[in-house]
Amino acid sequence: MLSLTRRTLTIAALVSISLSSLPAWAQQAPQPREIEVIVDNRYTPNVIEATEGEVLRLRFVRRDYSPCSREVVFPSFNLRRMLATNVPMVIELPPLTVGEHPFQCWMNMLRGRIVVRPRPAATPAAVVDAGAPDARPSAPRAPATARPRPRK
């Protein structure tokens, strides 16, 4: 019984160590952003803006009775969903990559797109004042005409 407890503790410690060594962005799953899309002779909104890596939860509400609007297709994600009239259908998309991801009805008459922008670059922790003189001595510069000597 004692060896089983030690083994369990060892496994738990290894799992804890491996999880703590993951980068911060991998430790927590991104929270999905929910957007309602009304289907009534068009998609409203028909352009959805997102950031790279963001997870979207699209809530489609079909108010149109035409057969064209009965299905939504996401070719980029190889995804198709039937939309019942006046019944919300939630579609959660995977983390998004940079670019445009179209969505459309099955007849390609109603169209929309998700525009994914790159994640903004991280700002440096210390910002150097552009007007302040640099405290470090600068290295001497070689003259502009200096060329390396050819080897013999």
NUZADREN-279287 format. One record per residue (C-alpha): residue number from 0; chain; x, y, z. Coordinates in pm, 1 decimal, m for minus. Layout:
// NUZADREN-279287
+------+------+----------+----------+----------+
! zalo ! nulo !       px !       py !       pz !
+------+------+----------+----------+----------+
!  NUM !    A !        X !        Y !        Z !
...
+------+------+----------+----------+----------+
This chain:
// NUZADREN-279287
+------+------+----------+----------+----------+
! zalo ! nulo !       px !       py !       pz !
+------+------+----------+----------+----------+
!    0 !    A !      0.0 !      0.0 !      0.0 !
!    1 !    A !    285.6 !    236.8 !     82.6 !
!    2 !    A !    454.0 !    184.8 !   m257.8 !
!    3 !    A !    128.2 !    269.3 !   m435.1 !
!    4 !    A !    108.7 !    597.6 !   m245.5 !
!    5 !    A !    469.1 !    685.3 !   m333.0 !
!    6 !    A !    403.5 !    603.1 !   m696.4 !
!    7 !    A !     90.3 !    821.2 !   m700.0 !
!    8 !    A !    282.3 !   1108.7 !   m541.8 !
!    9 !    A !    564.9 !   1070.3 !   m794.5 !
!   10 !    A !    323.5 !   1082.1 !  m1088.3 !
!   11 !    A !    144.5 !   1383.8 !   m940.5 !
!   12 !    A !    478.0 !   1563.9 !   m893.1 !
!   13 !    A !    585.3 !   1491.7 !  m1252.9 !
!   14 !    A !    255.9 !   1619.2 !  m1390.8 !
!   15 !    A !    285.1 !   1933.4 !  m1177.3 !
!   16 !    A !    640.5 !   1998.2 !  m1297.0 !
!   17 !    A !    550.6 !   1944.9 !  m1663.8 !
!   18 !    A !    250.7 !   2180.2 !  m1639.4 !
!   19 !    A !    450.1 !   2452.1 !  m1464.9 !
!   20 !    A !    715.0 !   2443.5 !  m1738.9 !
!   21 !    A !    461.7 !   2533.8 !  m2009.4 !
!   22 !    A !    462.2 !   2895.2 !  m2131.2 !
!   23 !    A !    189.4 !   3119.2 !  m1990.2 !
!   24 !    A !     m8.3 !   3125.8 !  m2316.5 !
!   25 !    A !    m29.6 !   2744.6 !  m2322.7 !
!   26 !    A !   m135.2 !   2705.4 !  m1959.9 !
!   27 !    A !   m469.3 !   2874.2 !  m2000.0 !
!   28 !    A !   m714.2 !   2807.0 !  m2278.6 !
!   29 !    A !   m841.8 !   3121.5 !  m2450.8 !
!   30 !    A !  m1190.9 !   3224.0 !  m2348.4 !
!   31 !    A !  m1425.7 !   3227.4 !  m2648.2 !
!   32 !    A !  m1587.1 !   3552.8 !  m2757.7 !
!   33 !    A !  m1954.1 !   3509.8 !  m2845.9 !
!   34 !    A !  m2100.3 !   3696.1 !  m3143.2 !
!   35 !    A !  m2461.3 !   3676.0 !  m3255.0 !
!   36 !    A !  m2514.8 !   3650.0 !  m3631.2 !
!   37 !    A !  m2868.6 !   3714.1 !  m3757.0 !
!   38 !    A !  m2964.8 !   3530.7 !  m4076.3 !
!   39 !    A !  m3239.8 !   3724.9 !  m4251.9 !
!   40 !    A !  m3179.2 !   3744.9 !  m4627.3 !
!   41 !    A !  m2813.6 !   3818.3 !  m4532.6 !
!   42 !    A !  m2571.0 !   3765.3 !  m4244.9 !
!   43 !    A !  m2564.1 !   4049.5 !  m3993.1 !
!   44 !    A !  m2281.8 !   4118.5 !  m3922.5 !
!   45 !    A !  m2131.0 !   3984.6 !  m4241.3 !
!   46 !    A !  m1774.6 !   4087.2 !  m4147.5 !
!   47 !    A !  m1638.3 !   3976.2 !  m3811.0 !
!   48 !    A !  m1299.5 !   4100.0 !  m3696.6 !
!   49 !    A !  m1081.7 !   3888.2 !  m3469.1 !
!   50 !    A !   m724.6 !   3854.8 !  m3346.9 !
!   51 !    A !   m487.2 !   3567.0 !  m3420.0 !
!   52 !    A !   m537.6 !   3279.3 !  m3176.7 !
!   53 !    A !   m878.0 !   3404.5 !  m3063.2 !
!   54 !    A !  m1160.3 !   3154.1 !  m3021.3 !
!   55 !    A !  m1500.8 !   3263.5 !  m3152.4 !
!   56 !    A !  m1838.3 !   3125.7 !  m3055.7 !
!   57 !    A !  m2084.3 !   3228.6 !  m3327.8 !
!   58 !    A !  m2451.5 !   3218.9 !  m3234.7 !
!   59 !    A !  m2654.1 !   3198.2 !  m3556.1 !
!   60 !    A !  m3021.7 !   3296.3 !  m3534.1 !
!   61 !    A !  m3208.3 !   3216.5 !  m3856.7 !
!   62 !    A !  m3515.0 !   3434.8 !  m3912.5 !
!   63 !    A !  m3536.9 !   3367.8 !  m4283.9 !
!   64 !    A !  m3758.4 !   3088.3 !  m4419.5 !
!   65 !    A !  m3586.5 !   3053.3 !  m4756.8 !
!   66 !    A !  m3419.4 !   2717.0 !  m4825.7 !
!   67 !    A !  m3094.7 !   2898.9 !  m4906.0 !
!   68 !    A !  m3037.5 !   2999.5 !  m4543.9 !
!   69 !    A !  m3094.5 !   2655.5 !  m4393.3 !
!   70 !    A !  m2724.5 !   2567.5 !  m4376.8 !
!   71 !    A !  m2406.2 !   2763.7 !  m4301.9 !
!   72 !    A !  m2071.5 !   2648.1 !  m4443.3 !
!   73 !    A !  m1718.6 !   2735.6 !  m4324.8 !
!   74 !    A !  m1486.4 !   2607.8 !  m4601.9 !
!   75 !    A !  m1166.7 !   2704.1 !  m4412.1 !
!   76 !    A !  m1264.3 !   2480.0 !  m4120.6 !
!   77 !    A !  m1439.0 !   2206.6 !  m4325.9 !
!   78 !    A !  m1752.2 !   2273.2 !  m4121.2 !
!   79 !    A !  m2124.9 !   2270.1 !  m4210.8 !
!   80 !    A !  m2420.4 !   2323.8 !  m3977.1 !
!   81 !    A !  m2794.3 !   2314.0 !  m4033.5 !
!   82 !    A !  m2983.2 !   2618.0 !  m3904.2 !
!   83 !    A !  m3338.9 !   2572.1 !  m3781.8 !
!   84 !    A !  m3570.0 !   2872.5 !  m3808.1 !
!   85 !    A !  m3589.4 !   3081.3 !  m3488.4 !
!   86 !    A !  m3368.1 !   2837.0 !  m3297.9 !
!   87 !    A !  m3016.2 !   2961.3 !  m3208.5 !
!   88 !    A !  m2729.5 !   2742.3 !  m3329.3 !
!   89 !    A !  m2395.9 !   2794.9 !  m3153.7 !
!   90 !    A !  m2081.3 !   2714.3 !  m3352.0 !
!   91 !    A !  m1747.4 !   2733.4 !  m3172.4 !
!   92 !    A !  m1452.7 !   2780.6 !  m3403.6 !
!   93 !    A !  m1096.5 !   2667.2 !  m3324.6 !
!   94 !    A !   m821.8 !   2923.6 !  m3249.3 !
!   95 !    A !   m803.9 !   3142.0 !  m3558.7 !
!   96 !    A !   m510.3 !   3190.8 !  m3793.2 !
!   97 !    A !   m425.4 !   3516.5 !  m3969.6 !
!   98 !    A !   m621.1 !   3582.7 !  m4288.6 !
!   99 !    A !   m978.7 !   3576.4 !  m4409.9 !
!  100 !    A !  m1208.5 !   3286.5 !  m4335.6 !
!  101 !    A !  m1530.4 !   3301.3 !  m4540.6 !
!  102 !    A !  m1865.5 !   3158.4 !  m4438.1 !
!  103 !    A !  m2167.4 !   3120.8 !  m4664.0 !
!  104 !    A !  m2498.3 !   2949.5 !  m4716.7 !
!  105 !    A !  m2491.3 !   2612.4 !  m4891.9 !
!  106 !    A !  m2594.6 !   2782.0 !  m5219.5 !
!  107 !    A !  m2320.1 !   3048.7 !  m5184.5 !
!  108 !    A !  m2575.7 !   3331.5 !  m5206.4 !
!  109 !    A !  m2541.9 !   3460.7 !  m4850.5 !
!  110 !    A !  m2183.2 !   3541.9 !  m4765.4 !
!  111 !    A !  m1977.4 !   3661.7 !  m4473.5 !
!  112 !    A !  m1618.4 !   3652.2 !  m4359.6 !
!  113 !    A !  m1403.3 !   3649.6 !  m4051.5 !
!  114 !    A !  m1102.2 !   3879.7 !  m4083.3 !
!  115 !    A !   m820.6 !   3774.3 !  m3850.4 !
!  116 !    A !   m545.8 !   4025.4 !  m3777.1 !
!  117 !    A !   m203.2 !   3929.9 !  m3635.2 !
!  118 !    A !   m162.3 !   3945.2 !  m3259.7 !
!  119 !    A !     m1.1 !   4276.9 !  m3160.4 !
!  120 !    A !    366.4 !   4256.6 !  m3074.1 !
!  121 !    A !    451.0 !   4256.7 !  m2705.5 !
!  122 !    A !    571.9 !   4591.2 !  m2577.2 !
!  123 !    A !    917.1 !   4590.5 !  m2416.0 !
!  124 !    A !    926.7 !   4607.7 !  m2036.4 !
!  125 !    A !   1159.7 !   4906.9 !  m2026.6 !
!  126 !    A !   1096.9 !   5191.5 !  m2266.6 !
!  127 !    A !   1405.6 !   5397.4 !  m2350.0 !
!  128 !    A !   1350.5 !   5772.8 !  m2370.4 !
!  129 !    A !   1445.2 !   5883.2 !  m2721.0 !
!  130 !    A !   1559.7 !   6228.6 !  m2600.5 !
!  131 !    A !   1786.9 !   6102.6 !  m2321.8 !
!  132 !    A !   2154.9 !   6045.8 !  m2397.1 !
!  133 !    A !   2266.8 !   5685.4 !  m2399.3 !
!  134 !    A !   2460.3 !   5596.8 !  m2082.9 !
!  135 !    A !   2664.5 !   5328.5 !  m2258.7 !
!  136 !    A !   2975.0 !   5436.9 !  m2447.5 !
!  137 !    A !   2942.9 !   5379.6 !  m2818.4 !
!  138 !    A !   3195.3 !   5163.7 !  m2998.9 !
!  139 !    A !   3426.0 !   5342.9 !  m3240.7 !
!  140 !    A !   3306.7 !   5319.4 !  m3596.1 !
!  141 !    A !   3522.6 !   5218.0 !  m3885.3 !
!  142 !    A !   3548.4 !   5467.3 !  m4169.4 !
!  143 !    A !   3293.0 !   5414.2 !  m4445.2 !
!  144 !    A !   3566.5 !   5347.7 !  m4701.4 !
!  145 !    A !   3744.4 !   5077.5 !  m4500.0 !
!  146 !    A !   3739.8 !   4738.3 !  m4669.3 !
!  147 !    A !   3868.0 !   4407.5 !  m4543.4 !
!  148 !    A !   4207.6 !   4306.0 !  m4677.8 !
!  149 !    A !   4207.1 !   4016.1 !  m4920.5 !
!  150 !    A !   4373.4 !   3700.2 !  m4794.4 !
!  151 !    A !   4690.8 !   3583.5 !  m4960.3 !
+------+------+----------+----------+----------+
